[in-house]
Amino acid sequence: MKNLIKVLALLLVVTFTTPTFAQKTPKKSEPKKETGAKLKADGTPDKRFKENKKEKGKLKKDGTPDKRYKGNK
């Protein structure tokens, strides 16, 4: 009787923990938009390349254009 209870308990544990080992299907990634700019792995522009260094003008900390620079006047 004790062995039967142990076997049933083991069977229950195995039954409920097995689905946690299943492989998850990878999500389909969205196609990257071709902007001509080289991007880092996190998606931000890589400033090492010439085309990414072009800026219209400097911004202040709050995000508004800084009027001291020629590109923002």
C-alpha positions as CSV (number, residue, x, y, z in Angstrom):
1,M,0.0,0.0,0.0
2,K,2.8,2.4,0.9
3,N,4.6,1.6,-2.4
4,L,1.4,2.3,-4.3
5,I,1.0,5.8,-2.7
6,K,4.7,6.6,-3.5
7,V,4.3,5.5,-7.1
8,L,1.1,7.6,-7.5
9,A,2.7,10.6,-5.9
10,L,5.7,10.2,-8.2
11,L,3.4,9.8,-11.2
12,L,1.6,13.0,-10.3
13,V,4.8,15.0,-9.9
14,V,6.1,13.7,-13.3
15,T,2.8,14.4,-15.0
16,F,2.6,18.0,-13.8
17,T,6.2,19.0,-14.2
18,T,6.8,17.5,-17.7
19,P,5.1,20.4,-19.6
20,T,7.6,22.8,-18.0
21,F,10.4,21.2,-20.0
22,A,8.7,21.7,-23.4
23,Q,10.5,23.9,-25.9
24,K,8.9,27.2,-26.5
25,T,8.4,28.2,-30.1
26,P,10.5,31.3,-31.1
27,K,8.5,34.4,-31.9
28,K,8.7,35.6,-35.5
29,S,10.8,38.7,-35.6
30,E,9.6,41.6,-37.6
31,P,11.6,42.4,-40.7
32,K,14.0,45.2,-40.1
33,K,13.3,48.5,-41.9
34,E,16.0,49.4,-44.3
35,T,17.0,53.0,-43.4
36,G,20.5,52.9,-44.7
37,A,21.8,53.6,-41.2
38,K,23.9,51.1,-39.4
39,L,22.3,50.1,-36.1
40,K,23.7,48.5,-32.9
41,A,22.2,45.3,-31.5
42,D,19.8,47.2,-29.4
43,G,18.5,49.2,-32.4
44,T,20.0,52.6,-31.7
45,P,22.1,54.2,-34.4
46,D,25.8,53.4,-34.3
47,K,27.7,56.7,-34.1
48,R,30.9,55.2,-35.5
49,F,29.6,55.5,-39.0
50,K,29.4,58.8,-41.0
51,E,25.8,58.5,-42.0
52,N,24.7,58.2,-38.3
53,K,26.8,61.2,-37.2
54,K,24.7,63.7,-39.2
55,E,22.4,65.6,-36.9
56,K,20.1,68.4,-37.7
57,G,21.2,70.2,-34.5
58,K,21.9,69.7,-30.9
59,L,19.1,69.3,-28.4
60,K,18.7,70.5,-24.8
61,K,18.2,68.0,-22.0
62,D,14.4,68.5,-22.2
63,G,14.5,67.6,-26.0
64,T,13.9,71.1,-27.4
65,P,16.3,72.4,-30.1
66,D,19.2,74.5,-28.7
67,K,19.1,77.8,-30.6
68,R,22.8,78.4,-30.0
69,Y,23.7,76.1,-32.9
70,K,23.4,77.0,-36.5
71,G,21.4,73.9,-37.5
72,N,18.6,74.9,-35.1
73,K,18.2,78.6,-36.0
